[in-house]
Amino acid sequence: MMRLSAIIGLPVRDAAGHTLGRLHEIRAVDGRVSEFVYGTAGLFERLTGRAQPTTLPWSRVKAVHAKGIELN
């Protein structure tokens, strides 16, 4: 088990292992995680509320561990 606070800030990596950015926010609808916000635009949106953040559906997540978030 990991706490949400431990996940925020982790690198997000694609299937090839390339870093896409860091996780800045996780969004939920009706109590279920629906998408996550990552990268520079995601950080700017989180801090100011004035940007179009980079998001991906949570269904793209293959694994979450202490070294980062892996996408499929």
Residue pairs with C-beta under 8 A, 6 or more apart in sequence:
2 64
2 65
2 66
4 26
6 66
7 23
7 26
7 64
7 69
8 23
8 24
8 25
8 26
9 22
9 23
9 24
10 22
10 23
10 64
10 66
10 67
10 68
10 69
11 19
11 20
11 21
11 22
11 23
11 67
11 68
11 69
12 19
12 20
12 21
12 22
12 23
12 36
12 38
12 39
12 56
12 68
12 69
12 71
13 19
13 20
13 68
13 69
13 70
13 71
14 20
14 71
15 62
15 70
15 71
15 72
19 68
20 38
20 39
20 54
20 71
21 38
21 39
21 40
21 42
21 54
22 38
22 39
22 43
23 36
23 37
23 38
23 42
23 69
24 37
24 38
24 39
24 42
24 43
24 45
24 46
24 53
25 36
25 37
25 42
25 45
25 46
25 53
26 33
26 35
26 36
26 37
26 58
27 33
27 34
27 35
27 36
27 37
27 55
28 34
33 58
34 57
34 58
35 55
35 56
35 57
35 58
36 55
36 56
36 58
36 61
36 69
37 45
37 46
37 53
37 54
37 55
38 54
38 55
38 56
39 53
39 54
41 51
41 52
41 53
41 54
42 53
42 54
42 55
44 50
44 51
44 53
45 51
45 52
45 53
46 53
56 71
60 71
60 72
61 69
61 70
61 71
61 72
62 70
62 71
62 72
63 69
63 70
64 70
